[in-house]
Amino acid sequence: QVQLEESGGGLVQPGGSLRLSCAASGSSGHMGILGWYRQAPGKDRELVAVMTSGNGIKYSDSVKGRFTISRGSAANSVYLQMNSLKPEDTAVYFCYAFLMGSYWGQGTQVTVSS
């Protein structure tokens, strides 16, 4: 069974940076899609950034130019470098993977506040 483990969330001041990491285990194949979604209190879960196996990348308009998604050196791992963080980036961030089905991590809290 595929499991996704996230790390790297926390509290940061506006303008600061954080890096989220996610590693998938339990799969013998390479994930077709790896990425990140987020959910703020009272809002729907939304796409932040995703990367396909062909290295196609999609970002939400709200994070373009500030966040960077990249694959880790380990198979089925992904990072999200978040720079110039804003209070509106505060949310629970979920790692997402797709390989013959969708998989979600349990989420890591990111809080941007002074």
C-alpha positions as CSV (number, residue, x, y, z in Angstrom):
1,Q,0.0,0.0,0.0
2,V,1.3,3.4,-1.0
3,Q,2.0,5.8,1.9
4,L,3.1,9.4,1.7
5,E,5.1,11.0,4.4
6,E,5.4,14.8,4.6
7,S,7.8,17.0,6.6
8,G,8.9,20.6,6.8
9,G,5.9,22.6,7.9
10,G,6.0,25.1,10.6
11,L,5.6,28.8,11.6
12,V,7.3,31.4,9.6
13,Q,7.1,35.2,9.4
14,P,5.8,36.9,6.2
15,G,8.5,37.1,3.6
16,G,10.2,34.0,5.0
17,S,10.8,30.6,3.4
18,L,10.1,26.9,4.1
19,R,10.8,23.7,2.3
20,L,8.3,20.8,2.3
21,S,9.4,17.3,1.6
22,C,7.4,14.2,0.7
23,A,8.5,10.6,0.2
24,A,6.3,7.9,-1.1
25,S,6.8,4.3,0.0
26,G,5.1,1.0,-0.9
27,S,5.2,1.4,-4.7
28,S,7.4,-0.5,-7.1
29,G,6.7,1.9,-9.9
30,H,7.4,5.6,-10.4
31,M,4.5,7.9,-9.6
32,G,2.9,9.4,-12.7
33,I,2.1,12.6,-10.8
34,L,3.6,14.0,-7.6
35,G,2.7,17.3,-6.1
36,W,1.1,19.5,-3.4
37,Y,-2.3,20.7,-2.5
38,R,-3.3,22.9,0.4
39,Q,-6.5,23.6,2.4
40,A,-7.0,26.7,4.5
41,P,-9.6,26.8,7.2
42,G,-13.1,27.1,5.8
43,K,-11.9,26.6,2.2
44,D,-11.7,23.8,-0.3
45,R,-8.5,21.9,-1.0
46,E,-6.7,23.5,-3.9
47,L,-3.8,22.7,-6.1
48,V,-0.5,24.3,-5.3
49,A,1.9,22.6,-7.7
50,V,2.2,19.3,-9.4
51,M,4.8,17.5,-11.5
52,T,4.2,14.7,-14.0
53,S,6.6,11.8,-14.8
54,G,7.6,13.7,-17.9
55,N,8.6,16.7,-15.8
56,G,5.6,18.8,-16.8
57,I,4.8,21.3,-14.1
58,K,1.7,23.2,-13.1
59,Y,1.5,25.9,-10.5
60,S,-1.5,27.7,-9.2
61,D,-1.4,31.4,-10.1
62,S,-1.3,32.4,-6.5
63,V,2.2,30.8,-6.0
64,K,3.8,31.3,-9.4
65,G,7.2,32.9,-9.0
66,R,7.4,32.2,-5.3
67,F,7.1,28.4,-5.0
68,T,9.2,25.8,-6.8
69,I,8.4,22.1,-7.0
70,S,11.2,19.6,-7.7
71,R,11.9,15.9,-7.5
72,G,14.1,14.5,-4.8
73,S,17.1,12.3,-5.5
74,A,15.2,9.3,-4.1
75,A,12.6,7.7,-6.3
76,N,9.0,9.0,-5.7
77,S,10.1,12.0,-3.6
78,V,9.2,15.6,-4.1
79,Y,10.0,18.9,-2.6
80,L,8.2,22.3,-2.4
81,Q,10.4,25.3,-1.9
82,M,8.3,28.2,-0.7
83,N,9.7,31.7,-0.7
84,S,8.3,35.1,0.0
85,L,5.5,33.5,2.1
86,K,2.4,35.5,2.7
87,P,-0.2,35.1,5.5
88,E,-2.7,33.9,2.9
89,D,-0.4,30.9,2.3
90,T,-1.3,29.6,5.7
91,A,-2.9,26.2,5.3
92,V,-2.4,22.5,5.8
93,Y,-0.3,21.3,2.9
94,F,-0.9,17.8,1.5
95,C,1.4,15.7,-0.6
96,Y,-0.4,14.0,-3.5
97,A,0.7,11.2,-5.8
98,F,-1.0,9.3,-8.6
99,L,-0.2,5.8,-9.9
100,M,-3.2,3.8,-10.9
101,G,-5.0,5.7,-8.2
102,S,-4.8,8.8,-6.0
103,Y,-2.9,8.9,-2.8
104,W,-2.7,11.6,-0.1
105,G,-0.4,12.4,2.8
106,Q,-1.8,13.3,6.2
107,G,-0.8,17.0,5.8
108,T,1.6,19.4,7.4
109,Q,0.7,22.7,8.8
110,V,2.2,25.9,7.4
111,T,1.5,29.1,9.3
112,V,2.7,32.5,8.0
113,S,2.3,35.1,10.7
114,S,4.2,37.8,12.5
